[in-house]
Amino acid sequence: MKKILILGGTGFVGRILTENLIKENIHPVLFNRGKRSPGIFPELRHITGDRMVKEDIKQIAAESWDVVIDFSCMFPVNLDEITESLKGKAGRYIFVSTCSVYPMDDPEMWKVPVDESTETLPCTEEQKVDPDILPTYGQKKAECERILLAKDWLDTIIFRPGLIYGRYDYTDRFYYWLHRAHSVNPILLPEEGREKFTATYSEDFAALIRSAIDIKSHNKVYNAVTHSPVSLKEYLDESCRQLGTSPEFVNVNMDFIEKNELQPWGDLPAWVGAMELVLDYSKALRDFPVKFHTFNESLKGCIDYYSSLSWKVPVAGLTPEREQELIKIARTV
């Protein structure tokens, strides 16, 4: 049986993957700080440590691993330190990157589905070490990829997911719109919700990573979205259909959005503005023996999950109160 180390296995997709491995009677070792979901997986071996602390890295470098799965890396220098410490001790390194390594603000590039050959973002020396992660998230992850790809001695698989959604999602970015469809209140809809995007269902992403543990022949980099493109309006329409609701959609254009200082992705989660974000994931479909759910099936899984949580108010996006204030303004324009 393979000896598997998971860096960050108690969070979102890592938690699902760990659950699935346990069901197969596979017991990975978890390395993390013990801060997220403490106490889960008592049947597993835990190595408590901070990957940013060199003394803690020594704990994992003291052993050999067939597969290392890295969910938690944010800083290029740290990834270089960890992989160098594991030289000759790691058989395969599976790295969870992001589609944000692509230029997200280049509408011209996104006019066709973006494949893995597309040039990724540069990363300056300052960005590599900038402790503020979010403004340079894509640049940092792109540099992490370059570090891994430069290590010819390391068997590497890199996954670039889109917006990840589903069970254990703590960001609520995808859930924001599902909650709106459930609440039956009028919904503020940007630009008719017409732009399409590809996203990543957490259950399917966990299955994809599970497959990567054992697969013999593979490429190094994969876009890891899991279903055909869908527009925000299509997402809301299908949500309402499955929930049996019929809320009013109040459309607002870019002038309204800019005038009221609404931030794409922040105030209006999963929406990046008047452009489409579609990834080509044909390589993953071809190389991995995983059957992905359709978007409608994935959505049904989300509805079941959030129903079990009693439809809490999402932490992402506009508050319901602010949204209704903006809808009143929109109706007077």
Phi and psi restraints in degrees (value plus and minus 20) as a CYANA .aco file:
   2 LYS   PHI     -86.1   -46.1
   2 LYS   PSI     124.3   164.3
   3 LYS   PHI    -114.8   -74.8
   3 LYS   PSI      94.4   134.4
   4 ILE   PHI    -134.9   -94.9
   4 ILE   PSI     111.9   151.9
   5 LEU   PHI    -132.4   -92.4
   5 LEU   PSI     108.4   148.4
   6 ILE   PHI    -134.2   -94.2
   6 ILE   PSI     102.0   142.0
   7 LEU   PHI    -112.7   -72.7
   7 LEU   PSI      86.8   126.8
   8 GLY   PHI      68.0   108.0
   8 GLY   PSI      29.4    69.4
   9 GLY   PHI    -113.9   -73.9
   9 GLY   PSI      -8.4    31.6
  10 THR   PHI    -134.2   -94.2
  10 THR   PSI     -11.9    28.1
  11 GLY   PHI    -112.9   -72.9
  11 GLY   PSI    -142.4  -102.4
  12 PHE   PHI    -105.6   -65.6
  12 PHE   PSI    -112.1   -72.1
  13 VAL   PHI     -86.6   -46.6
  13 VAL   PSI     -54.2   -14.2
  14 GLY   PHI     -78.9   -38.9
  14 GLY   PSI     -57.0   -17.0
  15 ARG   PHI     -87.4   -47.4
  15 ARG   PSI     -61.9   -21.9
  16 ILE   PHI     -83.9   -43.9
  16 ILE   PSI     -65.7   -25.7
  17 LEU   PHI     -79.1   -39.1
  17 LEU   PSI     -64.9   -24.9
  18 THR   PHI     -82.2   -42.2
  18 THR   PSI     -63.3   -23.3
  19 GLU   PHI     -77.8   -37.8
  19 GLU   PSI     -64.7   -24.7
  20 ASN   PHI     -85.7   -45.7
  20 ASN   PSI     -58.6   -18.6
  21 LEU   PHI     -85.1   -45.1
  21 LEU   PSI     -60.8   -20.8
  22 ILE   PHI     -81.8   -41.8
  22 ILE   PSI     -59.2   -19.2
  23 LYS   PHI     -81.2   -41.2
  23 LYS   PSI     -47.3    -7.3
  24 GLU   PHI    -109.2   -69.2
  24 GLU   PSI     -13.4    26.6
  25 ASN   PHI      44.9    84.9
  25 ASN   PSI      11.5    51.5
  26 ILE   PHI    -126.4   -86.4
  26 ILE   PSI     108.4   148.4
  27 HIS   PHI    -137.0   -97.0
  27 HIS   PSI      71.5   111.5
  28 PRO   PHI     -90.4   -50.4
  28 PRO   PSI     142.5   182.5
  29 VAL   PHI    -118.5   -78.5
  29 VAL   PSI     114.4   154.4
  30 LEU   PHI    -127.0   -87.0
  30 LEU   PSI     108.7   148.7
  31 PHE   PHI    -135.4   -95.4
  31 PHE   PSI      98.3   138.3
  32 ASN   PHI    -184.3  -144.3
  32 ASN   PSI    -199.9  -159.9
  33 ARG   PHI    -103.7   -63.7
  33 ARG   PSI     -28.8    11.2
  34 GLY   PHI      55.9    95.9
  34 GLY   PSI       0.9    40.9
  35 LYS   PHI    -118.4   -78.4
  35 LYS   PSI     -50.8   -10.8
  36 ARG   PHI    -117.2   -77.2
  36 ARG   PSI     106.4   146.4
  37 SER   PHI      31.1    71.1
  37 SER   PSI      32.5    72.5
  38 PRO   PHI     -82.2   -42.2
  38 PRO   PSI     122.9   162.9
  39 GLY   PHI      74.3   114.3
  39 GLY   PSI     -30.9     9.1
  40 ILE   PHI     -98.2   -58.2
  40 ILE   PSI     139.2   179.2
  41 PHE   PHI      36.5    76.5
  41 PHE   PSI      33.3    73.3
  42 PRO   PHI     -84.6   -44.6
  42 PRO   PSI     -38.7     1.3
  43 GLU   PHI     -98.4   -58.4
  43 GLU   PSI     -28.5    11.5
  44 LEU   PHI    -121.7   -81.7
  44 LEU   PSI     141.2   181.2
  45 ARG   PHI    -101.8   -61.8
  45 ARG   PSI     110.2   150.2
  46 HIS   PHI    -135.5   -95.5
  46 HIS   PSI     114.7   154.7
  47 ILE   PHI    -130.5   -90.5
  47 ILE   PSI      91.4   131.4
  48 THR   PHI    -108.1   -68.1
  48 THR   PSI     104.0   144.0
  49 GLY   PHI    -196.4  -156.4
  49 GLY   PSI     147.8   187.8
  50 ASP   PHI    -129.1   -89.1
  50 ASP   PSI     102.7   142.7
  51 ARG   PHI     -83.9   -43.9
  51 ARG   PSI     -36.9     3.1
  52 MET   PHI    -104.1   -64.1
  52 MET   PSI     -25.5    14.5
  53 VAL   PHI    -124.8   -84.8
  53 VAL   PSI      99.8   139.8
  54 LYS   PHI     -80.3   -40.3
  54 LYS   PSI     -57.4   -17.4
  55 GLU   PHI     -84.2   -44.2
  55 GLU   PSI     -53.8   -13.8
  56 ASP   PHI     -93.3   -53.3
  56 ASP   PSI     -54.3   -14.3
  57 ILE   PHI     -80.5   -40.5
  57 ILE   PSI     -53.6   -13.6
  58 LYS   PHI     -79.4   -39.4
  58 LYS   PSI     -46.5    -6.5
  59 GLN   PHI     -83.3   -43.3
  59 GLN   PSI     -61.1   -21.1
  60 ILE   PHI    -104.2   -64.2
  60 ILE   PSI     -46.2    -6.2
  61 ALA   PHI     -96.1   -56.1
  61 ALA   PSI     -30.4     9.6
  62 ALA   PHI     -98.0   -58.0
  62 ALA   PSI     -27.4    12.6
  63 GLU   PHI    -147.0  -107.0
  63 GLU   PSI     147.9   187.9
  64 SER   PHI    -125.8   -85.8
  64 SER   PSI     127.3   167.3
  65 TRP   PHI    -154.1  -114.1
  65 TRP   PSI     117.1   157.1
  66 ASP   PHI     -91.0   -51.0
  66 ASP   PSI     -60.3   -20.3
  67 VAL   PHI    -161.1  -121.1
  67 VAL   PSI     113.3   153.3
  68 VAL   PHI    -134.9   -94.9
  68 VAL   PSI     109.2   149.2
  69 ILE   PHI    -136.3   -96.3
  69 ILE   PSI      99.0   139.0
  70 ASP   PHI    -130.9   -90.9
  70 ASP   PSI      85.7   125.7
  71 PHE   PHI    -115.9   -75.9
  71 PHE   PSI     -38.6     1.4
  72 SER   PHI    -130.0   -90.0
  72 SER   PSI     -17.5    22.5
  73 CYS   PHI     -94.3   -54.3
  73 CYS   PSI     111.6   151.6
  74 MET   PHI    -144.3  -104.3
  74 MET   PSI     -39.6     0.4
  75 PHE   PHI    -140.2  -100.2
  75 PHE   PSI     106.2   146.2
  76 PRO   PHI     -76.8   -36.8
  76 PRO   PSI     -65.2   -25.2
  77 VAL   PHI     -80.7   -40.7
  77 VAL   PSI     -59.3   -19.3
  78 ASN   PHI     -85.5   -45.5
  78 ASN   PSI     -59.6   -19.6
  79 LEU   PHI     -84.1   -44.1
  79 LEU   PSI     -60.4   -20.4
  80 ASP   PHI     -82.6   -42.6
  80 ASP   PSI     -62.3   -22.3
  81 GLU   PHI     -82.1   -42.1
  81 GLU   PSI     -65.1   -25.1
  82 ILE   PHI     -87.8   -47.8
  82 ILE   PSI     -66.9   -26.9
  83 THR   PHI     -86.7   -46.7
  83 THR   PSI     -56.7   -16.7
  84 GLU   PHI     -85.9   -45.9
  84 GLU   PSI     -56.5   -16.5
  85 SER   PHI     -87.5   -47.5
  85 SER   PSI     -43.1    -3.1
  86 LEU   PHI    -118.8   -78.8
  86 LEU   PSI     -12.1    27.9
  87 LYS   PHI     -78.9   -38.9
  87 LYS   PSI     104.5   144.5
  88 GLY   PHI      61.1   101.1
  88 GLY   PSI     -19.8    20.2
  89 LYS   PHI    -143.1  -103.1
  89 LYS   PSI     -21.8    18.2
  90 ALA   PHI    -145.9  -105.9
  90 ALA   PSI     104.7   144.7
  91 GLY   PHI     -98.3   -58.3
  91 GLY   PSI     -65.0   -25.0
  92 ARG   PHI    -160.6  -120.6
  92 ARG   PSI     121.1   161.1
  93 TYR   PHI    -140.5  -100.5
  93 TYR   PSI      94.8   134.8
  94 ILE   PHI    -122.5   -82.5
  94 ILE   PSI      98.9   138.9
  95 PHE   PHI    -134.7   -94.7
  95 PHE   PSI     107.2   147.2
  96 VAL   PHI    -111.2   -71.2
  96 VAL   PSI      87.7   127.7
  97 SER   PHI    -119.7   -79.7
  97 SER   PSI    -159.0  -119.0
  98 THR   PHI    -183.9  -143.9
  98 THR   PSI     133.8   173.8
  99 CYS   PHI     -90.8   -50.8
  99 CYS   PSI     -30.5     9.5
 100 SER   PHI     -89.8   -49.8
 100 SER   PSI     -24.4    15.6
 101 VAL   PHI     -89.9   -49.9
 101 VAL   PSI     -37.7     2.3
 102 TYR   PHI    -105.3   -65.3
 102 TYR   PSI     134.8   174.8
 103 PRO   PHI     -84.6   -44.6
 103 PRO   PSI      81.8   121.8
 104 MET   PHI     -95.0   -55.0
 104 MET   PSI     -35.5     4.5
 105 ASP   PHI    -127.3   -87.3
 105 ASP   PSI       4.1    44.1
 106 ASP   PHI    -132.3   -92.3
 106 ASP   PSI      70.0   110.0
 107 PRO   PHI     -78.5   -38.5
 107 PRO   PSI     -52.1   -12.1
 108 GLU   PHI     -83.0   -43.0
 108 GLU   PSI     -62.6   -22.6
 109 MET   PHI     -84.5   -44.5
 109 MET   PSI     -52.8   -12.8
 110 TRP   PHI    -108.3   -68.3
 110 TRP   PSI      -8.1    31.9
 111 LYS   PHI     -91.6   -51.6
 111 LYS   PSI     -38.8     1.2
 112 VAL   PHI    -147.4  -107.4
 112 VAL   PSI     136.2   176.2
 113 PRO   PHI     -75.3   -35.3
 113 PRO   PSI     111.8   151.8
 114 VAL   PHI    -106.6   -66.6
 114 VAL   PSI     106.8   146.8
 115 ASP   PHI    -125.1   -85.1
 115 ASP   PSI     159.1   199.1
 116 GLU   PHI     -90.0   -50.0
 116 GLU   PSI     -33.7     6.3
 117 SER   PHI    -100.8   -60.8
 117 SER   PSI     -29.5    10.5
 118 THR   PHI     -83.1   -43.1
 118 THR   PSI     118.3   158.3
 119 GLU   PHI     -83.9   -43.9
 119 GLU   PSI     117.7   157.7
 120 THR   PHI    -117.2   -77.2
 120 THR   PSI     151.2   191.2
 121 LEU   PHI     -87.3   -47.3
 121 LEU   PSI     123.8   163.8
 122 PRO   PHI     -95.2   -55.2
 122 PRO   PSI     145.2   185.2
 123 CYS   PHI    -160.0  -120.0
 123 CYS   PSI      98.0   138.0
 124 THR   PHI     -95.5   -55.5
 124 THR   PSI     146.6   186.6
 125 GLU   PHI     -80.4   -40.4
 125 GLU   PSI     -57.7   -17.7
 126 GLU   PHI     -87.0   -47.0
 126 GLU   PSI     -61.1   -21.1
 127 GLN   PHI     -86.6   -46.6
 127 GLN   PSI     -52.9   -12.9
 128 LYS   PHI     -78.2   -38.2
 128 LYS   PSI     -55.4   -15.4
 129 VAL   PHI    -132.1   -92.1
 129 VAL   PSI     -21.9    18.1
 130 ASP   PHI     -77.9   -37.9
 130 ASP   PSI      99.7   139.7
 131 PRO   PHI     -90.0   -50.0
 131 PRO   PSI     -36.4     3.6
 132 ASP   PHI    -101.9   -61.9
 132 ASP   PSI      84.3   124.3
 133 ILE   PHI     -92.8   -52.8
 133 ILE   PSI     -67.1   -27.1
 134 LEU   PHI     -79.6   -39.6
 134 LEU   PSI     -65.4   -25.4
 135 PRO   PHI     -83.0   -43.0
 135 PRO   PSI     -46.3    -6.3
 136 THR   PHI    -142.7  -102.7
 136 THR   PSI       8.3    48.3
 137 TYR   PHI     -79.0   -39.0
 137 TYR   PSI     -70.2   -30.2
 138 GLY   PHI     -83.8   -43.8
 138 GLY   PSI     -60.5   -20.5
 139 GLN   PHI     -83.8   -43.8
 139 GLN   PSI     -63.0   -23.0
 140 LYS   PHI     -83.5   -43.5
 140 LYS   PSI     -65.5   -25.5
 141 LYS   PHI     -85.0   -45.0
 141 LYS   PSI     -57.9   -17.9
 142 ALA   PHI     -82.9   -42.9
 142 ALA   PSI     -60.3   -20.3
 143 GLU   PHI     -88.0   -48.0
 143 GLU   PSI     -57.2   -17.2
 144 CYS   PHI     -78.4   -38.4
 144 CYS   PSI     -63.3   -23.3
 145 GLU   PHI     -79.9   -39.9
 145 GLU   PSI     -64.8   -24.8
 146 ARG   PHI     -82.9   -42.9
 146 ARG   PSI     -56.8   -16.8
 147 ILE   PHI     -81.9   -41.9
 147 ILE   PSI     -65.8   -25.8
 148 LEU   PHI     -86.2   -46.2
 148 LEU   PSI     -63.5   -23.5
 149 LEU   PHI     -87.4   -47.4
 149 LEU   PSI     -42.2    -2.2
 150 ALA   PHI    -100.6   -60.6
 150 ALA   PSI     -32.3     7.7
 151 LYS   PHI    -112.6   -72.6
 151 LYS   PSI      68.9   108.9
 152 ASP   PHI     -82.7   -42.7
 152 ASP   PSI     -42.9    -2.9
 153 TRP   PHI    -100.0   -60.0
 153 TRP   PSI     -30.0    10.0
 154 LEU   PHI    -126.2   -86.2
 154 LEU   PSI     106.7   146.7
 155 ASP   PHI     -97.0   -57.0
 155 ASP   PSI      84.5   124.5
 156 THR   PHI    -134.1   -94.1
 156 THR   PSI     118.7   158.7
 157 ILE   PHI    -147.9  -107.9
 157 ILE   PSI     104.9   144.9
 158 ILE   PHI    -134.6   -94.6
 158 ILE   PSI     108.3   148.3
 159 PHE   PHI    -130.9   -90.9
 159 PHE   PSI     113.8   153.8
 160 ARG   PHI    -133.6   -93.6
 160 ARG   PSI      67.8   107.8
 161 PRO   PHI     -94.7   -54.7
 161 PRO   PSI     140.9   180.9
 162 GLY   PHI    -108.5   -68.5
 162 GLY   PSI    -172.7  -132.7
 163 LEU   PHI     -79.4   -39.4
 163 LEU   PSI     100.0   140.0
 164 ILE   PHI    -112.1   -72.1
 164 ILE   PSI     114.8   154.8
 165 TYR   PHI    -161.1  -121.1
 165 TYR   PSI     140.2   180.2
 166 GLY   PHI     109.0   149.0
 166 GLY   PSI    -179.9  -139.9
 167 ARG   PHI     -75.7   -35.7
 167 ARG   PSI     114.5   154.5
 168 TYR   PHI      53.7    93.7
 168 TYR   PSI     -10.9    29.1
 169 ASP   PHI     -87.6   -47.6
 169 ASP   PSI      94.5   134.5
 170 TYR   PHI    -110.2   -70.2
 170 TYR   PSI     -27.3    12.7
 171 THR   PHI    -103.8   -63.8
 171 THR   PSI     -50.6   -10.6
 172 ASP   PHI      44.8    84.8
 172 ASP   PSI      -4.5    35.5
 173 ARG   PHI     -88.0   -48.0
 173 ARG   PSI     -63.9   -23.9
 174 PHE   PHI     -93.9   -53.9
 174 PHE   PSI     -60.3   -20.3
 175 TYR   PHI     -83.5   -43.5
 175 TYR   PSI     -48.4    -8.4
 176 TYR   PHI     -67.5   -27.5
 176 TYR   PSI     -68.1   -28.1
 177 TRP   PHI     -95.9   -55.9
 177 TRP   PSI     -54.3   -14.3
 178 LEU   PHI     -85.6   -45.6
 178 LEU   PSI     -59.6   -19.6
 179 HIS   PHI     -83.5   -43.5
 179 HIS   PSI     -59.2   -19.2
 180 ARG   PHI     -82.4   -42.4
 180 ARG   PSI     -63.0   -23.0
 181 ALA   PHI     -84.3   -44.3
 181 ALA   PSI     -53.5   -13.5
 182 HIS   PHI     -94.5   -54.5
 182 HIS   PSI     -52.7   -12.7
 183 SER   PHI     -94.5   -54.5
 183 SER   PSI     -40.9    -0.9
 184 VAL   PHI      51.9    91.9
 184 VAL   PSI     -20.9    19.1
 185 ASN   PHI     -92.5   -52.5
 185 ASN   PSI     139.3   179.3
 186 PRO   PHI     -75.6   -35.6
 186 PRO   PSI     124.0   164.0
 187 ILE   PHI    -134.8   -94.8
 187 ILE   PSI     106.9   146.9
 188 LEU   PHI     -94.8   -54.8
 188 LEU   PSI      97.4   137.4
 189 LEU   PHI    -135.2   -95.2
 189 LEU   PSI      96.2   136.2
 190 PRO   PHI     -97.7   -57.7
 190 PRO   PSI     109.3   149.3
 191 GLU   PHI      31.2    71.2
 191 GLU   PSI      19.2    59.2
 192 GLU   PHI      42.7    82.7
 192 GLU   PSI     -11.6    28.4
 193 GLY   PHI      39.4    79.4
 193 GLY   PSI      14.0    54.0
 194 ARG   PHI    -107.6   -67.6
 194 ARG   PSI     -42.9    -2.9
 195 GLU   PHI     -89.1   -49.1
 195 GLU   PSI     120.3   160.3
 196 LYS   PHI    -116.7   -76.7
 196 LYS   PSI     135.6   175.6
 197 PHE   PHI    -167.3  -127.3
 197 PHE   PSI     136.7   176.7
 198 THR   PHI    -129.6   -89.6
 198 THR   PSI     120.8   160.8
 199 ALA   PHI    -151.7  -111.7
 199 ALA   PSI    -198.5  -158.5
 200 THR   PHI    -149.1  -109.1
 200 THR   PSI      94.3   134.3
 201 TYR   PHI     -98.6   -58.6
 201 TYR   PSI     108.0   148.0
 202 SER   PHI     -78.7   -38.7
 202 SER   PSI     -58.9   -18.9
 203 GLU   PHI     -84.3   -44.3
 203 GLU   PSI     -61.4   -21.4
 204 ASP   PHI     -91.4   -51.4
 204 ASP   PSI     -56.2   -16.2
 205 PHE   PHI     -85.8   -45.8
 205 PHE   PSI     -60.4   -20.4
 206 ALA   PHI     -81.3   -41.3
 206 ALA   PSI     -60.0   -20.0
 207 ALA   PHI     -86.9   -46.9
 207 ALA   PSI     -56.4   -16.4
 208 LEU   PHI     -84.5   -44.5
 208 LEU   PSI     -64.4   -24.4
 209 ILE   PHI     -86.2   -46.2
 209 ILE   PSI     -58.6   -18.6
 210 ARG   PHI     -78.9   -38.9
 210 ARG   PSI     -62.6   -22.6
 211 SER   PHI     -83.8   -43.8
 211 SER   PSI     -55.1   -15.1
 212 ALA   PHI     -87.2   -47.2
 212 ALA   PSI     -40.3    -0.3
 213 ILE   PHI     -82.8   -42.8
 213 ILE   PSI     -58.9   -18.9
 214 ASP   PHI    -127.9   -87.9
 214 ASP   PSI     -37.3     2.7
 215 ILE   PHI     -79.9   -39.9
 215 ILE   PSI     118.3   158.3
 216 LYS   PHI    -106.5   -66.5
 216 LYS   PSI     -73.8   -33.8
 217 SER   PHI    -122.8   -82.8
 217 SER   PSI     111.8   151.8
 218 HIS   PHI    -179.9  -139.9
 218 HIS   PSI     140.6   180.6
 219 ASN   PHI    -104.0   -64.0
 219 ASN   PSI     158.3   198.3
 220 LYS   PHI    -114.7   -74.7
 220 LYS   PSI     -49.4    -9.4
 221 VAL   PHI    -148.9  -108.9
 221 VAL   PSI     114.3   154.3
 222 TYR   PHI    -157.5  -117.5
 222 TYR   PSI     112.9   152.9
 223 ASN   PHI     -88.3   -48.3
 223 ASN   PSI     112.8   152.8
 224 ALA   PHI    -141.4  -101.4
 224 ALA   PSI      34.3    74.3
 225 VAL   PHI    -112.7   -72.7
 225 VAL   PSI     142.6   182.6
 226 THR   PHI    -147.5  -107.5
 226 THR   PSI     -13.5    26.5
 227 HIS   PHI    -178.7  -138.7
 227 HIS   PSI     150.0   190.0
 228 SER   PHI     -83.8   -43.8
 228 SER   PSI     137.2   177.2
 229 PRO   PHI     -78.7   -38.7
 229 PRO   PSI     126.6   166.6
 230 VAL   PHI    -159.8  -119.8
 230 VAL   PSI     124.3   164.3
 231 SER   PHI    -108.6   -68.6
 231 SER   PSI     142.2   182.2
 232 LEU   PHI     -80.6   -40.6
 232 LEU   PSI     -59.3   -19.3
 233 LYS   PHI     -85.6   -45.6
 233 LYS   PSI     -61.4   -21.4
 234 GLU   PHI     -83.0   -43.0
 234 GLU   PSI     -59.7   -19.7
 235 TYR   PHI     -80.1   -40.1
 235 TYR   PSI     -67.4   -27.4
 236 LEU   PHI     -87.2   -47.2
 236 LEU   PSI     -61.4   -21.4
 237 ASP   PHI     -80.8   -40.8
 237 ASP   PSI     -64.2   -24.2
 238 GLU   PHI     -89.0   -49.0
 238 GLU   PSI     -56.5   -16.5
 239 SER   PHI     -80.4   -40.4
 239 SER   PSI     -67.0   -27.0
 240 CYS   PHI     -83.8   -43.8
 240 CYS   PSI     -58.6   -18.6
 241 ARG   PHI     -82.4   -42.4
 241 ARG   PSI     -67.2   -27.2
 242 GLN   PHI     -90.6   -50.6
 242 GLN   PSI     -51.1   -11.1
 243 LEU   PHI    -105.8   -65.8
 243 LEU   PSI     -36.3     3.7
 244 GLY   PHI      53.8    93.8
 244 GLY   PSI      12.6    52.6
 245 THR   PHI    -134.5   -94.5
 245 THR   PSI     145.4   185.4
 246 SER   PHI    -166.3  -126.3
 246 SER   PSI      42.9    82.9
 247 PRO   PHI     -89.2   -49.2
 247 PRO   PSI     138.1   178.1
 248 GLU   PHI     -99.7   -59.7
 248 GLU   PSI     118.3   158.3
 249 PHE   PHI    -119.7   -79.7
 249 PHE   PSI     105.9   145.9
 250 VAL   PHI    -129.4   -89.4
 250 VAL   PSI      84.7   124.7
 251 ASN   PHI     -98.4   -58.4
 251 ASN   PSI     118.7   158.7
 252 VAL   PHI    -150.3  -110.3
 252 VAL   PSI     123.5   163.5
 253 ASN   PHI    -114.0   -74.0
 253 ASN   PSI    -199.4  -159.4
 254 MET   PHI     -85.4   -45.4
 254 MET   PSI     -53.2   -13.2
 255 ASP   PHI     -79.5   -39.5
 255 ASP   PSI     -65.3   -25.3
 256 PHE   PHI     -84.1   -44.1
 256 PHE   PSI     -62.8   -22.8
 257 ILE   PHI     -81.8   -41.8
 257 ILE   PSI     -65.1   -25.1
 258 GLU   PHI     -91.1   -51.1
 258 GLU   PSI     -60.3   -20.3
 259 LYS   PHI     -82.3   -42.3
 259 LYS   PSI     -55.6   -15.6
 260 ASN   PHI    -115.8   -75.8
 260 ASN   PSI      -8.5    31.5
 261 GLU   PHI      34.4    74.4
 261 GLU   PSI      23.6    63.6
 262 LEU   PHI    -106.5   -66.5
 262 LEU   PSI     112.2   152.2
 263 GLN   PHI    -117.4   -77.4
 263 GLN   PSI      98.2   138.2
 264 PRO   PHI     -74.4   -34.4
 264 PRO   PSI     125.8   165.8
 265 TRP   PHI      53.4    93.4
 265 TRP   PSI     -54.3   -14.3
 266 GLY   PHI    -109.7   -69.7
 266 GLY   PSI     -89.8   -49.8
 267 ASP   PHI     -92.2   -52.2
 267 ASP   PSI     -51.7   -11.7
 268 LEU   PHI    -140.9  -100.9
 268 LEU   PSI      62.6   102.6
 269 PRO   PHI     -79.7   -39.7
 269 PRO   PSI     130.4   170.4
 270 ALA   PHI      48.3    88.3
 270 ALA   PSI     -17.6    22.4
 271 TRP   PHI    -138.6   -98.6
 271 TRP   PSI     105.0   145.0
 272 VAL   PHI    -126.8   -86.8
 272 VAL   PSI     -15.3    24.7
 273 GLY   PHI      95.6   135.6
 273 GLY   PSI    -185.8  -145.8
 274 ALA   PHI    -101.8   -61.8
 274 ALA   PSI      41.7    81.7
 275 MET   PHI    -175.7  -135.7
 275 MET   PSI     137.2   177.2
 276 GLU   PHI    -119.7   -79.7
 276 GLU   PSI     127.8   167.8
 277 LEU   PHI    -143.5  -103.5
 277 LEU   PSI      67.0   107.0
 278 VAL   PHI    -137.3   -97.3
 278 VAL   PSI     103.5   143.5
 279 LEU   PHI    -122.4   -82.4
 279 LEU   PSI     120.8   160.8
 280 ASP   PHI    -103.7   -63.7
 280 ASP   PSI      97.7   137.7
 281 TYR   PHI    -137.5   -97.5
 281 TYR   PSI       7.2    47.2
 282 SER   PHI     -84.9   -44.9
 282 SER   PSI     -51.5   -11.5
 283 LYS   PHI     -83.1   -43.1
 283 LYS   PSI     -64.1   -24.1
 284 ALA   PHI     -85.2   -45.2
 284 ALA   PSI     -60.7   -20.7
 285 LEU   PHI     -82.3   -42.3
 285 LEU   PSI     -56.7   -16.7
 286 ARG   PHI     -95.6   -55.6
 286 ARG   PSI     -59.8   -19.8
 287 ASP   PHI    -112.1   -72.1
 287 ASP   PSI     -42.2    -2.2
 288 PHE   PHI    -134.3   -94.3
 288 PHE   PSI     114.8   154.8
 289 PRO   PHI    -101.9   -61.9
 289 PRO   PSI      38.3    78.3
 290 VAL   PHI    -141.2  -101.2
 290 VAL   PSI     112.2   152.2
 291 LYS   PHI    -118.5   -78.5
 291 LYS   PSI      92.6   132.6
 292 PHE   PHI    -100.6   -60.6
 292 PHE   PSI     131.2   171.2
 293 HIS   PHI     -92.1   -52.1
 293 HIS   PSI     132.3   172.3
 294 THR   PHI     -90.7   -50.7
 294 THR   PSI     146.4   186.4
 295 PHE   PHI     -80.5   -40.5
 295 PHE   PSI     -62.4   -22.4
 296 ASN   PHI     -82.4   -42.4
 296 ASN   PSI     -58.5   -18.5
 297 GLU   PHI     -87.0   -47.0
 297 GLU   PSI     -60.8   -20.8
 298 SER   PHI     -82.8   -42.8
 298 SER   PSI     -61.7   -21.7
 299 LEU   PHI     -83.2   -43.2
 299 LEU   PSI     -60.2   -20.2
 300 LYS   PHI     -80.7   -40.7
 300 LYS   PSI     -60.9   -20.9
 301 GLY   PHI     -82.0   -42.0
 301 GLY   PSI     -58.5   -18.5
 302 CYS   PHI     -86.9   -46.9
 302 CYS   PSI     -62.5   -22.5
 303 ILE   PHI     -81.4   -41.4
 303 ILE   PSI     -62.9   -22.9
 304 ASP   PHI     -81.8   -41.8
 304 ASP   PSI     -61.9   -21.9
 305 TYR   PHI     -85.8   -45.8
 305 TYR   PSI     -69.6   -29.6
 306 TYR   PHI     -92.6   -52.6
 306 TYR   PSI     -45.1    -5.1
 307 SER   PHI     -83.4   -43.4
 307 SER   PSI     -57.6   -17.6
 308 SER   PHI     -87.8   -47.8
 308 SER   PSI     -39.7     0.3
 309 LEU   PHI    -119.8   -79.8
 309 LEU   PSI     -12.9    27.1
 310 SER   PHI      44.8    84.8
 310 SER   PSI       7.9    47.9
 311 TRP   PHI      34.5    74.5
 311 TRP   PSI      36.0    76.0
 312 LYS   PHI     -82.3   -42.3
 312 LYS   PSI     135.7   175.7
 313 VAL   PHI     -88.5   -48.5
 313 VAL   PSI     109.4   149.4
 314 PRO   PHI     -86.0   -46.0
 314 PRO   PSI     129.7   169.7
 315 VAL   PHI    -102.1   -62.1
 315 VAL   PSI     -38.3     1.7
 316 ALA   PHI    -108.9   -68.9
 316 ALA   PSI     134.9   174.9
 317 GLY   PHI      56.2    96.2
 317 GLY   PSI    -187.9  -147.9
 318 LEU   PHI     -83.8   -43.8
 318 LEU   PSI     125.3   165.3
 319 THR   PHI     -90.4   -50.4
 319 THR   PSI     134.2   174.2
 320 PRO   PHI     -76.0   -36.0
 320 PRO   PSI     -55.3   -15.3
 321 GLU   PHI     -86.6   -46.6
 321 GLU   PSI     -64.9   -24.9
 322 ARG   PHI     -86.2   -46.2
 322 ARG   PSI     -57.4   -17.4
 323 GLU   PHI     -81.2   -41.2
 323 GLU   PSI     -64.5   -24.5
 324 GLN   PHI     -88.3   -48.3
 324 GLN   PSI     -51.5   -11.5
 325 GLU   PHI     -82.7   -42.7
 325 GLU   PSI     -63.8   -23.8
 326 LEU   PHI     -87.8   -47.8
 326 LEU   PSI     -54.2   -14.2
 327 ILE   PHI     -85.6   -45.6
 327 ILE   PSI     -58.3   -18.3
 328 LYS   PHI     -82.6   -42.6
 328 LYS   PSI     -60.8   -20.8
 329 ILE   PHI     -83.9   -43.9
 329 ILE   PSI     -64.6   -24.6
 330 ALA   PHI     -81.3   -41.3
 330 ALA   PSI     -54.6   -14.6
 331 ARG   PHI     -94.3   -54.3
 331 ARG   PSI     -35.2     4.8
 332 THR   PHI    -115.9   -75.9
 332 THR   PSI     -27.8    12.2
